Amino acid sequence: MRILALPFIPSRTMLRVDEWLFQAMERHGTFLLRAAMGIVFIWFGGLKVLGLSPALDLVLKTTFWIPLPDFPTVLGFWEVLIGMCFLWRPALRWALIMLTFHMPGTMLPLVLLPAECYLTFPYALTMEGQYIIKNVVLISAALVIGGKLKIMEQEVHEDDPNQVTRLLEDCRRQTIAAGGSLLFREGPGLFLVCDGLVEVRRPGRDPYLLKSGEYIHYCGTYCDDQPAVIQVLRTTTYIQWEPVRERTAEPLSAA
């Protein structure tokens, strides 16, 4: 693994700092992104509701064709609602749906009001144009959150007694620290990485990585009747599924 080398800091220390930073970003990044989206939409929407938004004039010029007497206020409430849905995790799906209808409208001034958005078309933007273009960042952030939606919804439903019962009956979810190893012997089953990063090492084959949401079958034919070693590169939560009750995973070491 290649990291930033500093002559006055030992490389082992840099590796530990690097690992801590990656784990912290992986653990908290999506939450902070949701919080930032929620705050921005509530703040900007609230300014429209109160009539204090500097974008009010631009909104009025763009939406003159909408037959609502006070559309900027309606738009403000819509944005506040989007922000609240981003902050409340069970409502994330609604936030993304509402944002899908909202974002195309925010880009309309680039087409309907070019004189307001460009000093020189198409590259020199006015302040209003820059205000609009920044929405591509919000769209990209929403796509990142949407990509994590299934995982977050699964985490929400883990408190459901029926869900917990099914996991206890069919699976075993455990966590192993970075540096640990697991040995899988011959037998039918599945190793699923819920969250983390591991390296699979099998005799006679090149090692390869398994990331969150990826899995490996560990059966006799797949592993050539020899044990497969799962080397844990980042602290990993995993599920070991087997159609029989006898477990075939053996811990080699733990960090």
Secondary structure, 3 states (H helix, E strand, C coil): CCCCCCCCCCHHHHHHHHHHHHHHHHHHHHHHHHHHHHHHHHHHHHHHHCCCCCCHHHHHHHCCCCCCCCHHHHHHHHHHHHHHHHHCHHHHHHHHHHHHHHHHHHCCHHHHCHHHHEEECCCEECHHHHHHHCHHHHHHHHHHHHHCHHHHHHHHHCCCHHHHHHHHHHCCEEEECCCCEEEECCCCCEEEEEEEEEEEECCCCCCEEEECCCEEECCCCCCCCCCEEEEEEEEEEEEEECCCCCCCEEEEECC
